[in-house]
Amino acid sequence: MQATQPRLSFWQIWNVSFGFLGVQFGFALQNANVSRILSDLGADLHSLSLFWLVAPIMGLIVQPIVGAASDRTWNGLGRRRPFILAGAIAAVIGMILLPNAPIFVAFVAPMLMGALMVALMDASFNVCFQPFRSLVSDMVPPSQRNVGYSVQSFLINIGAVIGSILPFVLTNVVGLENTAQMGEVAPSVMWAFYIGATVLLGTVLWTVFRTKEYSPQEYRRYKGVTEATSVPAKKAPLSTRLSEFSLLVVNMPKTMKQLAVVQFFSWFALFIMWVYTTPAITQHIWNVDKQWFDPAFIAAAPMVPETIIMAKGAAGDWVGILFAAYSVFAAIFSIFLARLADKFGRKLVYAGALALGGVSYVSFLMFQDLTMVNVNLLITDVTVPLGAVKLLIPMVGVGIAWAAILAMPYAMLAGALPANKTGVYMGIFNFTVAIPQIVSGLTAGWILSSVFENEAKYIIVVAGVSMLIGAIAVFFVNEPDAEIIHNAQGEQA
């Protein structure tokens, strides 16, 4: 007989996901600064999206492997925690080495070194991501899943806020330089990565040592899994394992297939935002001509004007503010997300959030205003174009969409997965995150150069249209555990 899984206190749920704050801190630093770093190291606009392909490719490879391995792991540290800790240590190494890519120029080209460190960081982040998702599914009972994934979304966005804004703070409060010559990395970005590495390791250690996973016997009892299905058989040959994995993909739950459509259009849009927001606002808001993003043009020019260098640095810092802003709004919305989902249903809340995000991307075109204004950000005053300030408005919608993307698909999916294969299916579900980013990476650069002639603001509009299509697709998703949650809420009442 299946025992009732005990409900967790708020702080137990908090501890389960606290390490994700640090992982997302590092991921946010990467999102806001990798395009900036790679551009400084010599990448052009068309190739930026190709370098960013490293991230989803690592996710595509790593997460299913880690998911399957964590399903089979039971040791003194637990089931998921060994992978979370190992991933964090590797990510810290990558975060320290990436901003130092120019140092290794005697051994390897800075661009290649940068790409290798991005690959290491992304592989490591993915080693952490999947076990954290599965840890919530393992530890949190069905009636608390909305809360569990909402808390995780909240912590993710707190980490993202701090990570996104950190280079700006180091420049405008601490006084570190935010500009760099071609082939170098700005000091403010370097120190941001060092601090991020420290935070990542510290928060992951908190989760590892403050969360006690269920024993194999407890897990089987709470999940209704027989011992025969939960204990792995003798390791099969590689060909057999690949065949079994292929069958899992083909026979994935219907809910996962339906969510995959939503995920495709959501993550296609997010990838565009992360890659092209910096050049988009540098061109559209700081009025820097697109030719200054062409390495061949820059190489042929006698010198890069100081005004262009300063504008790129200021725009790069402001991207951190914008990304921090959408993360703040996402964190705030995450507080209410579980209650809204309980009251109105996950699908309506999820679809509404994506639609608002799509409209917000499209509205980027409306906010060009070159008038320079002084802005008090509490920690410092800055002078920026008024259009840059107005871009905080669409960040509200982007933040709401981001909060929903981080929580709702996983809450909807968790009840559709067999308990003894949660890890591997959560890893397979990452295909729905990685594949759209790969498609975006292969096509967005071509669209930008061939269709929009490197006018980066228009590729942001493409992201908005994609997100709107995702919102429509939400209504075609089935939720298998909706009745369980409804009954549990009725019993508590």
C-alpha positions in Angstrom: 0.0 0.0 0.0 1.3 3.4 -0.9 2.0 5.6 2.2 1.1 9.3 2.2 4.1 11.4 1.5 4.6 13.9 4.3 4.0 17.5 3.7 7.1 19.8 4.0 7.4 23.0 6.0 8.1 26.1 4.0 11.7 26.2 5.1 12.2 22.6 4.1 11.0 23.5 0.6 13.2 26.5 0.6 16.3 24.5 1.5 15.6 22.0 -1.3 15.9 24.7 -3.9 18.2 27.3 -2.2 21.3 26.1 -4.2 19.4 27.0 -7.4 19.8 30.6 -6.4 23.6 30.3 -6.8 23.4 28.3 -10.0 21.1 30.9 -11.6 23.4 33.6 -10.3 26.1 32.1 -12.5 23.7 31.5 -15.4 22.5 35.1 -15.3 26.1 36.4 -15.4 26.6 34.2 -18.5 23.3 35.3 -20.1 24.0 39.0 -19.6 27.7 39.0 -20.4 28.7 36.2 -22.7 27.7 38.1 -25.9 29.6 41.1 -24.5 32.7 39.0 -23.7 32.6 37.2 -27.1 32.1 40.5 -29.0 35.1 42.0 -27.2 37.1 38.8 -28.1 36.2 39.3 -31.8 32.9 37.6 -32.6 30.5 39.3 -35.1 26.7 39.4 -34.8 26.1 36.5 -37.2 28.4 34.2 -35.3 27.2 35.2 -31.8 24.2 32.8 -31.9 26.5 30.0 -33.1 28.7 30.4 -30.1 25.6 30.4 -27.9 24.7 27.0 -29.4 27.2 25.5 -26.9 24.6 26.0 -24.1 21.7 24.0 -25.5 24.0 21.3 -27.0 25.5 20.7 -23.5 22.0 20.5 -22.1 20.9 18.1 -24.8 23.8 15.8 -24.0 24.2 16.2 -20.3 20.8 16.4 -18.7 19.4 13.0 -19.9 22.6 11.3 -18.9 22.6 12.9 -15.5 18.9 12.2 -15.1 19.3 8.5 -15.8 22.4 8.3 -13.6 20.7 10.1 -10.6 17.7 7.7 -10.9 20.1 4.9 -10.3 22.2 6.6 -7.5 21.7 5.9 -3.8 24.7 6.7 -1.7 25.6 8.4 1.6 25.1 11.8 0.1 21.7 10.9 -1.4 20.3 10.5 -4.9 20.4 13.9 -6.5 22.8 15.8 -4.3 26.0 14.2 -5.5 25.4 15.5 -9.0 24.4 18.9 -7.8 27.6 19.2 -5.9 29.8 17.9 -8.7 28.2 20.3 -11.2 28.7 23.3 -8.9 32.4 22.6 -8.5 32.9 22.3 -12.3 30.9 25.4 -12.9 33.0 27.4 -10.5 36.2 26.4 -12.5 34.6 27.6 -15.7 33.4 30.9 -14.2 36.9 31.7 -13.0 38.6 30.8 -16.3 36.2 32.4 -18.8 37.0 36.0 -18.1 40.7 35.1 -18.2 40.5 33.7 -21.8 43.0 36.4 -23.1 45.7 35.2 -20.6 45.9 31.9 -22.5 46.5 33.5 -25.9 50.0 31.9 -26.0 48.4 28.5 -26.0 45.0 28.9 -27.6 43.1 31.7 -29.4 41.0 33.8 -27.0 37.8 33.1 -29.0 38.4 29.3 -28.8 39.3 29.5 -25.1 36.1 31.5 -24.5 34.0 29.0 -26.3 35.6 26.1 -24.3 34.9 27.8 -21.0 31.3 28.6 -22.0 31.0 24.9 -22.9 32.4 23.9 -19.5 30.1 26.3 -17.6 27.0 25.2 -19.5 27.8 21.5 -19.1 28.2 22.1 -15.3 25.1 24.2 -15.0 23.1 21.4 -16.7 24.6 18.8 -14.3 23.0 21.0 -11.5 19.7 21.9 -13.3 18.3 18.5 -13.8 18.9 17.0 -10.3 17.4 20.2 -8.8 14.2 19.8 -10.8 14.0 16.1 -9.9 14.8 16.9 -6.2 11.6 18.9 -6.0 9.6 16.2 -7.6 11.2 13.6 -5.2 10.7 15.6 -2.0 7.6 17.6 -2.5 4.1 15.9 -2.4 1.7 16.5 -5.3 -0.5 18.9 -3.2 2.6 21.2 -2.7 4.1 21.0 -6.2 2.8 24.5 -7.2 4.4 25.9 -4.0 7.6 23.8 -4.5 8.2 25.0 -8.1 7.1 28.5 -7.3 9.7 28.7 -4.5 12.3 27.4 -6.9 11.3 30.0 -9.4 11.5 32.7 -6.8 15.0 31.7 -5.7 16.1 31.4 -9.4 15.0 34.9 -10.0 16.7 36.3 -6.9 19.9 34.8 -8.1 19.3 36.2 -11.6 18.7 39.7 -10.2 22.0 39.8 -8.3 23.9 38.1 -11.1 22.5 40.4 -13.8 23.1 43.7 -12.0 26.5 42.8 -10.5 28.8 44.2 -13.3 26.8 47.5 -13.2 27.2 47.7 -9.5 30.9 47.0 -9.7 31.3 49.8 -12.2 29.0 52.5 -10.8 29.4 51.8 -7.1 32.8 50.2 -6.6 34.4 52.0 -9.5 35.8 49.2 -11.7 36.3 49.9 -15.4 33.5 48.6 -17.7 35.2 49.0 -21.1 37.6 46.8 -22.9 39.8 47.0 -26.0 39.3 44.3 -28.6 40.7 41.0 -27.3 40.2 41.9 -23.6 37.5 41.5 -20.9 36.3 44.5 -18.8 37.5 44.3 -15.1 33.9 44.7 -13.8 32.9 41.6 -15.7 35.9 39.6 -14.5 35.2 40.4 -10.9 31.5 39.7 -11.3 32.3 36.2 -12.4 34.7 35.6 -9.5 32.0 36.7 -7.0 29.4 34.6 -8.8 31.5 31.5 -8.5 31.8 32.0 -4.8 28.0 32.5 -4.4 27.2 29.5 -6.5 29.4 27.1 -4.4 28.1 28.5 -1.1 24.4 28.2 -1.9 24.8 24.7 -3.4 26.6 23.6 -0.2 23.6 24.9 1.8 21.2 22.6 -0.1 23.5 19.7 0.0 24.0 19.8 3.8 20.5 21.1 4.8 18.4 18.7 2.7 18.0 15.1 3.7 16.8 13.0 0.8 14.5 10.0 1.4 16.1 6.6 1.7 15.3 4.0 -1.0 12.8 2.3 1.2 11.0 5.6 2.1 11.0 6.7 -1.6 9.5 3.5 -2.7 6.8 3.7 0.0 5.8 7.3 -0.8 5.9 6.9 -4.5 4.2 3.5 -4.7 7.1 1.9 -6.5 7.9 -1.8 -6.0 11.5 -2.7 -5.1 11.8 -4.7 -8.4 11.1 -1.6 -10.5 13.3 0.7 -8.5 16.5 -1.4 -8.3 18.4 -1.2 -11.6 19.3 -4.4 -13.3 22.8 -5.3 -14.2 24.3 -2.7 -16.5 23.3 -3.5 -20.1 25.5 -3.1 -23.2 25.6 0.4 -24.7 23.5 -0.6 -27.7 20.8 -1.9 -25.4 20.8 1.2 -23.3 20.6 3.4 -26.3 17.7 1.3 -27.6 15.9 1.6 -24.3 16.5 5.3 -24.1 15.1 5.7 -27.7 11.9 3.9 -26.6 11.6 6.2 -23.6 11.7 9.2 -25.9 9.2 7.7 -28.4 6.9 6.6 -25.6 7.1 9.8 -23.5 3.9 10.7 -21.7 1.4 12.6 -23.8 1.6 15.6 -21.5 5.3 15.9 -22.2 4.7 15.9 -25.9 2.1 18.6 -25.6 4.3 20.7 -23.4 7.2 20.3 -25.9 5.3 22.5 -28.4 4.9 25.2 -25.8 8.5 24.9 -24.8 9.7 25.2 -28.4 8.2 28.6 -29.0 9.0 29.9 -25.5 12.7 28.9 -25.5 13.2 29.9 -29.2 12.2 33.4 -28.0 14.3 33.4 -24.8 17.4 32.4 -26.7 17.0 35.4 -29.1 16.6 37.7 -26.1 19.8 36.5 -24.4 21.9 36.6 -27.5 20.7 39.8 -29.1 19.4 42.2 -26.4 22.9 43.8 -26.0 23.3 44.7 -29.8 19.6 45.5 -30.1 19.6 48.2 -27.4 23.1 49.4 -28.3 21.9 50.1 -31.8 18.3 51.1 -31.1 18.7 53.0 -27.8 22.3 54.2 -27.8 22.1 54.9 -31.6 25.4 53.0 -32.4 25.5 52.2 -36.1 25.4 48.5 -36.9 28.8 48.7 -38.7 30.5 48.9 -35.3 29.4 45.3 -34.7 31.3 44.1 -37.8 34.8 42.9 -36.9 36.0 43.5 -40.5 34.8 47.1 -40.4 36.4 47.7 -37.0 39.7 46.1 -38.2 39.8 48.4 -41.3 39.0 51.6 -39.3 41.9 53.7 -38.1 40.5 53.5 -34.6 37.3 52.9 -32.7 35.9 56.3 -31.5 35.8 56.7 -27.8 32.1 57.5 -28.0 31.5 54.1 -29.5 33.5 52.3 -26.8 31.7 54.2 -24.1 28.3 53.6 -25.6 28.9 49.8 -25.9 30.1 49.7 -22.3 27.1 51.7 -21.0 24.6 49.6 -23.1 26.2 46.4 -21.9 25.8 47.5 -18.3 22.2 48.5 -18.9 21.4 45.1 -20.3 22.4 43.8 -16.8 19.8 46.3 -15.3 17.1 45.1 -17.7 17.8 41.5 -17.1 17.8 42.2 -13.3 14.5 44.0 -13.7 12.7 41.1 -15.5 14.1 38.8 -12.8 12.8 41.1 -10.0 9.3 41.1 -11.6 9.6 37.3 -12.1 10.5 36.9 -8.4 7.6 39.0 -7.3 5.2 37.1 -9.6 6.5 33.8 -8.3 5.2 34.7 -4.9 1.7 34.8 -6.2 2.1 32.1 -8.9 1.1 29.1 -6.9 -2.1 30.8 -5.6 -3.0 32.0 -9.0 -2.5 28.6 -10.5 -4.6 27.0 -7.7 -7.4 29.5 -8.3 -7.5 29.9 -12.0 -5.7 26.8 -13.2 -2.2 26.3 -14.5 -3.1 26.5 -18.1 -4.8 29.9 -18.0 -2.0 31.5 -15.8 0.7 29.9 -18.0 -0.8 31.0 -21.3 -1.6 34.5 -20.0 2.0 35.0 -18.8 3.5 33.9 -22.2 1.1 36.2 -24.1 2.2 39.1 -21.9 5.8 38.3 -22.6 5.3 38.1 -26.3 3.5 41.5 -26.4 6.4 42.9 -24.3 9.1 41.8 -26.8 7.2 43.3 -29.8 6.8 46.6 -27.8 10.6 47.0 -27.8 10.2 49.0 -31.1 8.1 51.7 -29.3 10.7 52.8 -26.8 13.4 54.6 -28.8 14.2 58.0 -27.2 17.7 59.4 -27.4 17.1 62.2 -24.8 19.7 61.8 -22.1 18.3 61.7 -18.5 19.7 61.2 -15.1 18.4 58.1 -13.3 18.6 57.5 -9.6 19.0 53.7 -9.0 19.3 54.1 -5.2 22.8 52.6 -5.3 24.1 55.2 -7.8 23.0 57.8 -10.4 23.5 57.2 -14.1 22.9 59.2 -17.2 21.3 57.1 -20.0 18.9 57.7 -23.0 15.3 58.0 -21.9 14.5 55.0 -24.2 16.7 52.8 -22.0 14.6 53.8 -18.9 11.3 53.1 -20.8 12.5 49.6 -21.7 11.9 48.7 -18.0 8.1 48.7 -18.9 8.2 45.6 -21.2 10.5 43.9 -18.7 7.5 43.5 -16.4 5.8 41.3 -19.0 9.1 39.4 -19.8 9.5 38.8 -16.1 6.0 37.4 -15.7 6.6 35.1 -18.7 9.9 33.9 -17.3 8.5 33.1 -13.9 5.8 30.9 -15.5 8.3 29.2 -17.8 10.5 28.3 -14.8 7.6 26.8 -12.8 4.4 25.8 -14.8 5.8 23.2 -17.3 7.5 21.3 -14.5 4.5 21.5 -12.2 2.3 20.2 -15.0 4.7 17.5 -16.0 5.6 16.1 -12.6 2.3 14.3 -12.1 2.6 12.6 -15.6 5.9 10.9 -14.9 6.5 7.4 -13.5 8.2 7.8 -10.1 11.0 5.4 -10.9 11.9 7.3 -14.1 11.4 10.9 -12.9 15.1 11.8 -13.3 15.6 10.4 -16.8 12.3 11.9 -18.0 13.1 15.3 -16.5 16.4 15.0 -18.4 14.6 14.1 -21.6 12.3 17.0 -21.1 15.3 19.2 -21.4 15.3 18.3 -25.1 12.3 20.7 -25.2 14.6 23.4 -23.8 17.7 22.6 -25.8 16.3 21.9 -29.2 14.5 25.2 -29.7 17.6 27.0 -28.7 19.7 25.1 -31.2 17.1 25.9 -33.9 17.2 29.5 -32.8 21.0 29.6 -32.8 21.2 28.1 -36.3 18.5 30.4 -37.8 18.4 33.7 -35.8 21.8 34.9 -37.0 20.9 34.2 -40.6 17.5 35.9 -40.2 19.2 38.9 -38.6 21.8 39.3 -41.3 19.9 38.3 -44.4 16.4 39.5 -43.6 17.0 42.4 -41.2 20.5 43.5 -42.4 21.9 43.3 -38.9 19.2 45.6 -37.4 19.0 43.7 -34.1 15.8 45.3 -32.8 13.7 43.3 -35.4 15.0 40.0 -34.2 13.5 40.8 -30.8 10.1 41.2 -32.5 10.5 37.7 -33.9 11.0 36.5 -30.3 7.7 38.1 -29.4 5.7 36.4 -32.2 7.2 33.1 -31.1 6.2 33.6 -27.5 2.6 34.4 -28.6 2.4 31.1 -30.5 3.6 29.3 -27.4 0.8 30.9 -25.4 -1.8 29.5 -27.7 -0.2 26.0 -27.5 -0.7 25.9 -23.7 -4.4 25.3 -24.1 -3.8 22.0 -25.9 -1.9 20.5 -22.8 -3.6 17.8 -20.6 -2.9 17.8 -16.8 -3.1 14.3 -15.4 -2.7 15.3 -11.7 -5.1 18.2 -11.6 -7.8 16.0 -10.0 -5.3 14.8 -7.3 -4.4 18.3 -6.4 -8.1 19.4 -6.3 -9.0 16.5 -4.0 -6.0 17.2 -1.7 -7.1 20.8 -1.4 -10.6 19.7 -0.6 -9.4 17.5 2.2 -7.4 20.3 3.7 -10.4 22.6 3.6 
